[in-house]
Amino acid sequence: MTDTQTRAETRRDVLAASLLGSLPLLLAQAGRASPLNPEQTIIRAPEDLPWIPSKDYPERSVDRCALTGDTEGTGLYYTLIRWWPGYMSAPHTYTSDRFCMVLSGTWWCNSGADFDPAACVPVKAGSFVRRVAGTPHYDGVVRDGAEPAVIAICGMAPVNYRLVDPARPGWRRV
């Protein structure tokens, strides 16, 4: 082996050793993530959600929790509804589609202007429901329901909520 080959191998070994020696430091820095920025990722725990009883409805019949937007404003809204057992909405319509996910409990739904809770279909947690604009419908939780149903609802505002029979309240005790 020549002197030139020995020097080249030595340089290679020194270079390899320094690269391999710094690898743990490089990997440690690559594994560090920046901390969560609460102004960029807004998190609200379930106990911090602002549930509000619906105005002009009996206590513990239906509660609302506006997450973003406003159903009476304009643009995208995302809200939660909690129907308690024994209460349903009266038949009503909206001017825009509503996209609903049942988060917990069983939600009982039907379409049409005639209110018949016995004809409602049970919709279990994890299910998706699309309410088509302009079509009358009603929903809630039957009297012997085991628990409230929580539904996430998204759509475009204004929804222009209209009761089929405006002479009666927007809720029904079942």
C-alpha positions in Angstrom: 0.0 0.0 0.0 1.3 3.4 -0.9 1.6 6.4 1.3 -1.0 8.2 -0.8 -3.5 5.3 -0.3 -2.9 5.3 3.4 -3.6 9.1 3.6 -6.8 8.8 1.6 -8.0 5.9 3.7 -7.2 7.9 6.9 -9.1 11.0 5.5 -12.1 8.7 4.6 -12.1 7.1 8.0 -11.9 10.5 9.8 -14.7 11.9 7.6 -16.9 8.8 8.2 -16.3 8.9 11.9 -17.2 12.6 12.2 -20.4 12.1 10.1 -21.4 9.0 12.1 -20.5 10.8 15.3 -22.8 13.7 14.5 -25.7 11.5 13.3 -27.4 11.2 16.8 -27.4 15.0 17.1 -28.9 15.4 13.6 -31.6 12.8 14.4 -32.4 14.4 17.8 -33.0 17.8 16.1 -35.0 16.3 13.3 -37.3 14.7 15.9 -38.1 18.0 17.7 -41.3 19.6 16.6 -42.3 23.1 17.2 -44.8 23.6 20.0 -48.5 24.0 19.3 -49.5 27.6 18.5 -52.9 28.2 20.1 -53.5 31.1 17.7 -53.1 28.7 14.8 -54.7 25.6 16.2 -57.6 26.3 18.4 -58.7 23.5 20.7 -61.7 23.4 23.0 -62.2 20.5 25.3 -65.8 19.1 25.6 -66.2 20.7 29.0 -65.4 24.1 27.5 -67.9 24.0 24.7 -70.6 26.8 25.2 -73.9 24.8 25.2 -76.9 27.1 25.3 -80.5 26.1 25.7 -82.6 27.0 22.7 -84.7 30.1 23.1 -88.5 29.5 23.4 -88.0 25.8 23.9 -88.6 23.9 27.2 -85.7 23.4 29.5 -83.6 20.2 28.6 -85.3 19.8 25.2 -82.7 21.0 22.8 -79.3 22.8 23.3 -77.1 24.4 20.8 -73.4 25.0 20.6 -72.1 27.3 17.8 -68.6 26.2 16.9 -68.0 28.7 14.0 -70.1 30.9 11.9 -73.7 31.8 12.4 -76.8 30.2 11.0 -78.4 33.6 10.8 -75.4 35.3 9.2 -73.8 34.5 5.9 -71.2 31.9 4.8 -70.1 28.6 6.4 -71.3 27.6 9.8 -70.6 24.6 12.0 -72.7 23.9 15.0 -73.7 21.2 17.5 -77.3 20.3 18.5 -78.2 18.2 21.5 -81.7 16.7 21.5 -82.9 15.4 24.9 -85.2 12.3 25.1 -88.9 13.2 24.7 -88.5 16.2 22.4 -88.5 16.6 18.6 -88.6 19.6 16.3 -91.8 20.5 14.5 -91.8 20.1 10.7 -89.7 22.8 9.2 -87.5 23.8 6.2 -84.3 25.5 5.3 -83.2 27.3 2.1 -79.8 25.6 2.1 -78.6 22.0 2.5 -77.5 20.9 5.9 -74.8 18.2 6.4 -75.2 16.3 9.7 -73.1 13.7 11.6 -74.6 12.0 14.6 -71.8 12.1 17.2 -73.5 10.3 20.1 -76.9 8.8 21.0 -79.6 7.9 18.5 -81.2 10.7 16.4 -84.7 10.0 15.1 -85.5 11.6 11.7 -88.3 11.8 9.2 -89.2 13.9 6.2 -92.5 15.5 5.3 -94.9 18.1 6.6 -97.0 15.7 8.6 -95.6 15.1 12.2 -95.6 11.4 13.0 -92.9 10.4 15.5 -93.8 6.7 15.1 -92.7 6.9 11.5 -89.2 8.3 12.4 -86.1 6.4 11.5 -83.4 5.8 14.2 -80.1 7.2 13.1 -77.2 5.9 15.2 -73.9 7.5 16.2 -71.4 7.7 13.3 -74.2 8.1 10.7 -74.4 10.9 8.1 -77.6 12.7 7.2 -78.1 15.3 4.5 -81.1 17.6 4.8 -82.0 18.7 1.3 -82.8 22.4 1.0 -86.5 23.3 0.8 -87.8 19.9 2.0 -89.9 19.7 5.2 -88.5 17.5 7.9 -88.4 16.9 11.7 -86.2 15.1 14.2 -85.2 14.7 17.8 -85.1 11.9 20.4 -88.1 9.7 21.2 -89.5 9.6 24.7 -87.9 6.3 25.7 -84.5 7.2 24.3 -81.6 6.1 26.5 -79.6 9.3 26.1 -79.5 12.7 24.3 -78.4 12.7 20.7 -75.6 15.1 19.7 -75.4 16.1 16.1 -72.8 18.1 14.3 -74.3 20.3 11.5 -72.5 22.2 8.8 -73.9 24.3 6.0 -74.1 27.7 4.3 -76.0 30.5 6.0 -78.4 32.0 6.1 -80.6 28.9 6.6 -83.9 30.8 6.8 -85.6 28.4 9.2 -89.3 28.2 8.5 -91.9 26.2 10.3 -94.5 24.3 8.2 -97.2 25.5 10.7 -96.0 28.9 12.1 -99.0 29.0 14.4 -97.5 26.2 16.5 -94.2 26.1 18.4 -91.0 24.8 16.8 -90.8 21.8 19.2 -93.0 18.9 20.1 -93.1 16.8 23.3 -93.3 13.1 22.3 
